[in-house]
Amino acid sequence: MKLVLAEMRHGIRADWITPTSPTFRPSTWPPARDWPVSIDRDGTVLSRWGDSVWDLTPIAGTIFKLNFGDGASCKTDPLDRANADILRLIVTWRMWGPRPVRAAGTLQRAFTVVRSIVAVCSRNGILVSNLMQFPKVLEQVPAVLAPSRYESTITELHRLYDAREALGLTILDLYGLKRLAIAMPDHDKVQTPYIPPRIWVYQVERLRECLVEFLAYREQVQACFRYCLDAYVGNYGSIEAAVQRDKDPGKVPFTKNSLVRIGCTYHGPFVDIADRFGLTALFQKWLNVERKSLSVQQLSSYLSLVTAAGLAYVANFTLQRKEEVASLRTSCLVWEQDEKLGRVPIVCGETTKTDPDSDARWVASPSVETAIQALSIIAELRMICDANNPQVAATVADKEDPYLFSMASEPWGGGKLTAYHIRRDVDSLTEIARYYPKLFDSAQLCVTQEDLKVARQLTPNLPDDKFAVGLPWPLAWHQYRRTSAVNMFASGLISDSSMQQQMKHCSRLMPLYYGRGYTRLHLNENVETTIITAMYEALAKQLLTAMSDRFVFPQASEQKHAVLVNILTVKDTKTLTEWARSGKVSFREHRLGGCMKVDVCDYGGVESVSRCAGGDGGKPCRDVAFDREKEPQVRIALQRIAEEMVGLPDNSPRYQALLADRRGMESYLNVIAS
């Protein structure tokens, strides 16, 4: 494959990089050392090909730099100039060559993989292009590759081998790739952990409490924010001057230094301002600060806390990645009218996986409206400052429709400000919990024996050093995705009333919308895959539970007994998940327990359970499994049936149907009692 310069083009989309831009494609191969590889929106060159560090922040939309290791800024694993140039050539081919990378994250992974191998060669004083001539150095390569990325590393190296003619070099040939594959370490991949229901419910309810309370105080918070902003503007002369990070600290309106400054007004300590707007108790409840220590910075901290809580709440009910949640704007929530389900909430945003899509959509729970409303209020307050800060450079579109994930850009906010389109990474949930220790009660997050039992049913190989009884559950963004998907299908098995309440919308709306594959909505395919996988995982979990003493099989056939024995011997979620996919086993929950019939049931089992339990005069169904824990619900249902039957004629169809149901439930009670 020969490289044709005219066919090269920038793979990562950016609206200001057009075919006439100097960075659109290299003019020579290899590129000249002064060729600009990165420019900002104004056309200013940020990095040239020969630079030791490429600043690709503008096209990535977040802080993103590649360090090639041959400059003074590289303190660990430095590279010699020749090897760094080879690495630059490979990165250029991946960014501008045939089928170029389209996302910064993909480029980062490819860069990290190749750089680790180049570093081995640089330490041994050889060129990476001569690696195949030095078998002893090649033997050192497997040790520097992450086991979790070993397979993807081989794929990346094979891609470079295929491009050897265009690149003019070879790192590993087919023999070298085979040697690397043979040395692949055993890697027991830990699947994304499933958050135990008790912990999941606790954190969701706590997040919602934070959001609802913010909305209850929204007018006080907005008034306080505007009061403080006006105070800063009054002392600094303009909002543009007030929002600068390098402004004179002596003019701050809530410190006594402002008393001696001409033209400045001292507004008293901030705690008095918080008292005036009725916010002191709110700040003390959610922030780890004493009343006497309250400062205007706590207003920013509180807004950032609510922002984090809102993003986490949305992630719980949309299955979005944290980067996708962070890319949502205030206009993201739309409502789709469904003839059967009514108004269905759809969250619109950008997907960040593999193929960037600026109009991806996720089905959500109606409860996300609370979070989006709270986040929008904060984003619009902060946009007042962003819109007047040249350093932030918010566009007209940004001002009209801000990001929900807002930065503390107010005059009293801390941290470095960047251009509005350069997005900061969302902190991990562990960091958020550390910054805001009052958001979650660590005692409530501590794992119990029952929590661990449920978690290991779906993720058997959880690391013992991180997931153990007595340790706090390490919440993570990626756990929300899998947990919520599984809960959509498993929540019927979980008796916790809070779980039922929280999941009722998701379990009704999301599987239906994704499962029906709506063609007129651009729904996120990765979420669809997650939901389908979770459906079978939940089924496997239900099967494992059905094999416990909790369930009774009153009339199982010999064939059914054989299936049950197989399940008992397996007791492995992964195997049962595959059996469920292939249709070998099944479990459908109903009011008396569940149905294990693989084919379609001719008798329903949802509207009526009379045939399942023998209420029609026959024996119980051969596929029915009675759940002992449903006894309280069955007794309540019996009482309601008896009350309804009193007012019906004995020969009416409704009376006869209720009679059959009553007999079926009485049969259920007799079986579990015996």
Secondary structure, DSSP 8 states (H G I E B T S, - for coil): ----GGG----S--TT--TTSTTSS-SSSS--TT-EEEE-TT--EEEETT-SEEE-HHHHTS--EEE-S-STT--SS---HHHHHHHHHHHHHHHHSSS---SHHHHHHHHHHHHHHHHHHHHTTS-GGGGGG-HHHHTTHHHHS-GGGHHHHHHHHHHHHHTHHHHT--S--HHHHHHHHHT-------------HHHHHHHHHHHHHHHHHHHHTHHHHHHHHHHHHHHHHHHHSSHHHHT-TTS-GGG-TTSGGGGGSTT------HHHHHHHTT-HHHHHHHSS--GGG--THHHHHHHHHHHHHHHHHHHHHH---HHHHHT-BTT-EEEEEETTTEEEEEEEEEE-SSS-EEEEEEE--TTHHHHHHHHHHHHHHHHHHHTT-TTT---HHHHHS-BSS----STT--S----TTS------HHHHHHH-TTSS-HHHHB--HHHHHHHHHH-TT--TTTS-TTSB----HHHHHHHHHHHHHHTTT---HHHHHHHHHHHHHHHHHHHHT-SSS-B-HHHHHHHHHHHHHHHHHHHHHHTSTTEE-TT--HHHHHHHHHHHHH--HHHHHHHHHHTS---EEETTEEE--SS--SS-SSS--HHHHTTTSS---TTEEEEGGGHHHHHHHHHHHHHHHHTS-TTSHHHHHHHHHHHHHHHHHHHHH-
